[in-house]
Structure formats: C-alpha cells, structure tokens
C-alpha cells in the first residue's frame, strides 16, 4: 500500500480503534516538545518514540505515513478539543 493510501487511513483518526492509539498518545507529547527545535521530521518522530518508550515498529504502524500522519493526528486531537 502506498504511503498516500496509508495516510488516508489515519485521517479523521479520533476514536479510531486499531490498537495503536496508546502509541500515538504517548509519542505526541514527546514530539511536540522536540518539533519546535528539531522540526517536523522523521528523525524527530523516531526520537519522540524513543523518549516515550514506544517501539519503533509500533510507531511505524501507528503513523504509517510518517511525520505527516503524526502532524495529522495532532491536528485531529486539537479539532476534538474544540
């Protein structure tokens, strides 16, 4: 499956039940602490996962489109708070 297709799967991810919500929720705060300094990059996502104690394979499954899916997940979380 192409990354664009995988990214579409996560769009509107609020309430999505796929077994990786805990990984997303753990990684996001770490990523938000890193991104202002290191940018929204794949390396930042990997570091955030490590800092959160989340296995890299779980992060790849949680964010199949990489940093774009992480950013989209954050946006979905903010939308849900409105």
Long-range contacts (C-beta under 8 A, 24 or more apart in sequence): 1-64, 3-64, 3-65, 3-66, 4-65, 6-64, 6-65, 6-69, 7-64, 7-65, 7-68, 7-69, 7-72, 9-64, 10-63, 10-64, 10-65, 10-69, 10-72, 10-73, 11-72, 11-76, 12-76, 13-72, 13-73, 13-76, 14-76, 14-77, 14-79, 14-80, 20-58, 20-61, 20-62, 21-62, 23-49, 23-54, 23-58, 23-59, 23-61, 23-62, 24-62, 24-63, 24-70, 24-73, 26-52, 26-53, 26-54, 27-52, 27-54, 27-59, 27-62, 27-63, 27-70, 28-70, 28-73, 28-74, 28-77, 31-70, 31-74, 32-74, 40-67, 40-70, 40-71, 41-67, 42-66, 42-67, 45-70
